[in-house]
Amino acid sequence: MTHLPDTEQSDIQRATSLAPRTTWPAALSAVYTGQLARVRVARAPLLFVATLQSVGILLLLRGVVHTSDRQTAAAIVAGSSVLVVAFVALNLLAQRFGALRAARALDYYAALPIPLPAVVLGTAASYATFTLPGALVTAVVGVAVYGLPAAHLWVALPVAVCCGVALAGLGAALGLALPRAELATVAGQLGMTAVLFLGVIPPSHLPVAARVARDFVPSMLAVDALAHALRGPLDPAGLVWRLAVTLAMGVVGLAVSGRLLRRAVHE
């Protein structure tokens, strides 16, 4: 979309300020519905690729993991499941917002009588929702291939939701913070790679520096929650704590993205 001249943009902003503001629930629902429809049409093949990629990693690593090494097997299944989320909610969302900013298409949202943070939240929620089928399929395949207990496989659903929130917040922030769409694409790819390597390798097998870096990746606590659940007895308190912290990191990321969006539309 072509950037509007300053006079036209100011006229739109004045007209918008006089229009009644849409309520938060209505604005969020409208953005979410519209973006979900767009993602379903434009990104469905990429979801298939993301799921196939994660299942391929499961099968590739199966040949080097002993059946008795349940800790490593659980980490691989949990990390590969969240990788689907990272591919869509982090990588593709960073590309999406980076492209919108580079094309000055964010002016369109600034002209609408809706709260700007609802644009970020609705778009992030649509991308996060889109990741759920692939993450669940990967978890089911992983449990079957590695012979892990399936009693707590349901944990994959809240883990995917929480990771979707956290990684979507990070992806949106990257896309809105970086000045060029190419940089947002590279940042999204690097973030997805970090989720892959730090997620599928058990923390005890990582060097100290990598363990420190792991603490700053928003989805890692949720990965650990799923890995613990797949290894055996469920720790409800630990599960709730890890997911709550993951959600809190996602809320912070979405709040930062909302501020970045305000700044971007006024540049």
C-alpha positions in Angstrom: 0.0 0.0 0.0 1.3 3.5 -0.9 2.0 5.8 2.0 -0.5 8.6 2.2 0.6 12.2 1.9 0.8 14.1 5.2 -2.2 16.2 4.4 -4.4 13.2 3.5 -3.1 11.2 6.5 -3.9 14.1 8.9 -7.4 14.4 7.4 -8.1 10.8 7.9 -6.8 11.0 11.5 -9.1 13.9 12.2 -12.1 12.1 10.7 -11.2 9.0 12.7 -10.9 11.0 15.9 -14.5 12.2 15.4 -15.9 8.7 14.6 -17.2 6.6 17.5 -14.5 4.2 18.8 -15.3 0.5 18.4 -15.3 -1.4 21.7 -12.4 -3.6 22.5 -14.3 -6.9 22.2 -15.9 -5.9 18.9 -12.6 -4.7 17.5 -10.7 -7.8 18.6 -13.3 -10.1 17.2 -13.3 -8.3 13.8 -9.5 -8.3 13.5 -9.2 -11.9 14.7 -11.9 -13.2 12.3 -10.5 -11.3 9.3 -6.9 -12.3 10.0 -7.9 -16.0 10.6 -9.7 -16.2 7.3 -6.6 -14.7 5.6 -4.2 -17.0 7.3 -6.4 -20.0 6.5 -6.3 -19.2 2.8 -2.7 -17.9 2.4 -0.8 -19.9 5.0 -2.4 -23.4 5.0 0.3 -24.9 2.8 3.0 -23.5 5.1 1.3 -25.1 8.1 1.5 -28.4 6.3 5.2 -27.7 5.7 5.8 -26.8 9.3 4.1 -30.0 10.5 6.0 -32.1 8.0 9.2 -30.5 9.1 8.7 -31.2 12.7 7.6 -34.8 12.1 10.7 -35.3 9.9 12.9 -34.1 12.8 11.2 -36.6 15.1 11.8 -39.5 12.7 15.4 -38.3 11.9 16.4 -38.2 15.6 14.7 -41.5 16.4 17.6 -43.3 15.0 20.1 -41.8 17.5 18.0 -42.0 20.7 17.9 -45.1 22.8 14.5 -46.4 23.9 15.6 -46.2 27.5 16.6 -42.5 27.3 13.1 -41.1 28.1 14.4 -37.7 29.0 15.9 -37.0 25.6 12.9 -38.6 23.8 10.5 -36.4 25.7 12.6 -33.3 25.0 12.6 -34.1 21.3 8.9 -34.6 21.1 8.1 -31.4 23.2 10.6 -29.3 21.2 9.4 -30.5 17.8 5.8 -29.8 18.8 6.5 -26.3 19.8 8.6 -25.8 16.6 5.4 -25.8 14.6 4.2 -22.9 16.8 7.4 -21.1 16.3 7.3 -21.5 12.6 3.9 -19.8 12.3 3.5 -17.6 15.4 7.1 -16.3 15.4 8.6 -16.6 12.0 5.5 -15.9 9.8 4.1 -13.2 12.1 7.5 -11.4 12.1 7.4 -11.5 8.3 3.8 -10.3 8.2 4.3 -7.2 10.4 7.6 -6.5 8.8 6.0 -6.5 5.4 3.1 -4.3 6.6 5.5 -1.8 8.0 7.8 -1.7 5.0 4.8 -1.1 2.7 3.3 1.5 5.0 0.2 -0.6 5.1 -0.2 0.0 8.8 -1.7 3.4 7.9 -4.9 1.5 7.0 -5.3 0.3 10.6 -4.5 3.8 12.0 -7.5 5.1 10.0 -9.9 2.7 11.5 -11.9 3.6 14.7 -10.4 0.7 16.6 -7.8 0.5 19.4 -4.4 -0.2 17.8 -3.4 -2.8 20.4 -6.5 -4.8 19.2 -4.8 -5.1 15.8 -1.7 -6.7 17.3 -3.7 -9.0 19.6 -6.2 -10.1 17.0 -3.5 -10.8 14.4 -1.3 -12.6 16.9 -4.3 -14.7 18.2 -5.2 -15.7 14.6 -1.7 -16.9 13.9 -1.4 -18.7 17.3 -4.8 -20.5 16.7 -3.6 -21.6 13.3 -0.7 -23.5 14.9 -2.7 -25.8 17.2 -3.5 -28.7 14.7 0.1 -29.1 13.6 1.5 -29.0 17.2 -1.0 -31.6 18.3 -0.4 -33.9 15.4 3.4 -33.7 16.0 2.9 -34.5 19.7 0.8 -37.5 18.9 3.2 -38.8 16.3 6.1 -38.3 18.6 4.6 -40.2 21.5 3.8 -43.1 19.2 7.3 -43.2 17.6 9.3 -42.8 20.8 7.0 -45.1 22.9 6.3 -42.4 25.5 3.3 -42.7 27.8 0.2 -41.0 26.4 -1.7 -40.4 29.6 -0.7 -36.8 29.8 -0.7 -36.0 26.1 -3.5 -33.5 26.7 -0.8 -31.2 28.1 0.2 -30.5 24.5 -2.9 -28.4 24.0 -2.4 -25.8 26.8 1.4 -25.8 26.0 0.7 -25.0 22.3 -1.8 -22.2 23.3 0.7 -20.6 25.8 3.6 -20.9 23.4 1.4 -19.4 20.6 0.7 -16.3 22.8 4.4 -15.9 23.8 5.9 -16.5 20.4 3.3 -14.4 18.6 4.1 -11.5 20.9 7.8 -11.9 20.1 7.1 -12.3 16.4 5.0 -9.2 16.3 7.6 -7.2 18.2 10.3 -8.2 15.8 8.3 -7.3 12.8 7.3 -3.9 14.1 10.7 -3.0 15.7 13.0 -3.7 12.7 13.2 -1.0 10.0 13.2 -3.4 7.0 11.1 -6.4 6.1 14.2 -8.4 5.2 15.6 -7.9 8.7 12.3 -9.0 10.2 12.4 -12.2 8.1 16.0 -13.0 9.2 15.1 -12.3 12.9 12.1 -14.6 12.6 14.2 -17.4 11.1 16.8 -17.0 13.7 14.2 -17.1 16.5 12.7 -20.2 15.0 16.1 -21.8 14.9 16.7 -21.0 18.5 13.4 -22.6 19.5 14.4 -25.7 17.6 17.9 -26.3 19.0 17.2 -25.1 22.5 13.9 -27.0 22.6 14.8 -30.5 21.4 18.0 -30.8 23.4 17.6 -31.4 27.1 18.8 -28.6 29.2 21.3 -30.9 31.1 23.0 -31.6 27.7 23.6 -27.9 26.9 26.6 -25.9 27.8 26.2 -23.2 30.5 26.0 -20.3 28.0 23.3 -22.0 26.0 21.3 -22.7 29.2 21.5 -19.0 30.1 20.3 -18.1 26.6 17.5 -20.6 26.9 16.0 -18.7 29.8 15.3 -15.7 27.6 13.4 -17.7 24.9 9.7 -17.2 25.9 8.5 -20.8 25.0 11.2 -22.8 26.8 9.3 -23.2 30.1 6.3 -24.5 28.3 8.5 -26.9 26.4 9.9 -28.2 29.7 6.3 -28.5 31.0 5.4 -30.8 28.1 8.6 -32.8 28.3 8.0 -33.4 32.1 4.4 -34.5 31.4 5.6 -37.0 28.7 8.2 -38.5 30.9 5.9 -39.8 33.6 4.0 -38.6 36.6 2.4 -35.2 36.2 3.5 -32.3 38.5 0.4 -30.0 38.5 2.0 -27.2 40.4 5.1 -27.2 38.1 2.8 -27.3 35.0 0.7 -24.3 36.1 3.8 -22.3 37.1 5.6 -22.9 33.8 2.5 -22.1 31.7 1.7 -19.0 33.8 5.2 -17.6 33.3 5.0 -18.3 29.6 1.7 -16.5 29.3 3.1 -13.5 31.3 6.0 -13.3 28.9 3.5 -13.3 26.0 1.5 -10.5 27.6 4.6 -8.4 27.9 5.5 -9.1 24.3 2.1 -8.1 23.0 2.1 -5.0 25.1 5.4 -4.0 23.6 4.1 -4.8 20.2 1.1 -2.5 20.7 3.4 0.4 21.6 5.6 -0.3 18.6 2.5 -0.3 16.4 1.5 3.1 17.7 5.0 4.4 17.0 5.1 2.9 13.5 1.8 4.5 12.3 3.0 7.9 13.4 6.4 7.8 11.7 
